[in-house]
């Protein structure tokens, strides 16, 4: 479970970085990471944050089954 928790934290951090890059790109109107549209950052961040939610939900539900 510890590895899954670290994977969830890594995924959340990656999602947060993509959101930050998207906001900076929207404010400066410069494209980074070869993304033409600003929505590309949101889609990538959404995927990583969804992975984080699923992993943390799995960890939470597996702890409740043990009790």
C-alpha positions as CSV (number, residue, x, y, z in Angstrom):
1,X,0.0,0.0,0.0
2,X,2.9,2.3,0.6
3,X,4.0,2.1,-3.0
4,X,0.4,2.9,-4.1
5,X,0.3,5.9,-1.8
6,X,3.6,7.2,-3.2
7,X,2.3,6.6,-6.8
8,X,-0.8,8.6,-5.9
9,X,1.3,11.5,-4.5
10,X,3.5,11.5,-7.6
11,X,0.4,11.5,-9.9
12,X,-1.2,14.4,-7.9
13,X,2.1,16.4,-8.1
14,X,2.3,15.9,-11.8
15,X,-1.3,17.0,-12.2
16,X,-0.7,20.1,-10.1
17,X,2.4,20.9,-12.2
18,X,0.4,20.6,-15.4
19,X,-2.3,22.9,-14.0
20,X,0.4,25.4,-13.1
21,X,2.0,25.3,-16.5
22,X,-1.5,25.7,-18.1
23,X,-2.2,28.8,-16.0
24,X,1.2,30.3,-16.8
25,X,0.7,29.5,-20.5
26,X,-2.7,31.2,-20.4
27,X,-1.4,34.3,-18.8
28,X,1.7,34.7,-21.0
29,X,0.1,33.3,-24.2
30,X,3.2,31.2,-24.8
31,X,2.9,27.5,-25.5
32,X,5.0,25.1,-23.5
33,X,5.5,21.3,-23.8
34,X,4.5,21.5,-27.5
35,X,0.8,22.0,-26.5
36,X,-1.0,24.1,-29.0
37,X,-4.2,24.6,-27.0
38,X,-4.4,25.5,-23.3
39,X,-7.0,22.8,-22.8
40,X,-4.3,20.2,-23.5
41,X,-2.8,21.0,-20.0
42,X,-6.2,20.6,-18.4
43,X,-6.8,17.2,-20.1
44,X,-3.4,15.9,-18.9
45,X,-3.9,17.2,-15.4
46,X,-7.4,15.7,-15.3
47,X,-6.0,12.3,-16.2
48,X,-3.4,12.4,-13.5
49,X,-5.8,13.7,-10.8
50,X,-8.3,11.0,-11.8
51,X,-5.6,8.3,-11.3
52,X,-4.8,9.8,-7.9
53,X,-8.5,9.7,-6.9
54,X,-8.9,6.1,-7.9
55,X,-5.7,5.0,-6.1
56,X,-6.6,6.8,-2.9
57,X,-10.1,5.5,-3.0
58,X,-8.8,2.0,-3.4
59,X,-6.5,2.4,-0.4
60,X,-9.3,3.9,1.7
61,X,-11.7,1.1,0.8
62,X,-9.2,-1.7,1.4
63,X,-8.4,-0.4,4.9
64,X,-12.1,-0.4,5.7
65,X,-12.5,-4.0,4.6
66,X,-9.7,-5.1,7.0
67,X,-11.6,-3.8,10.0
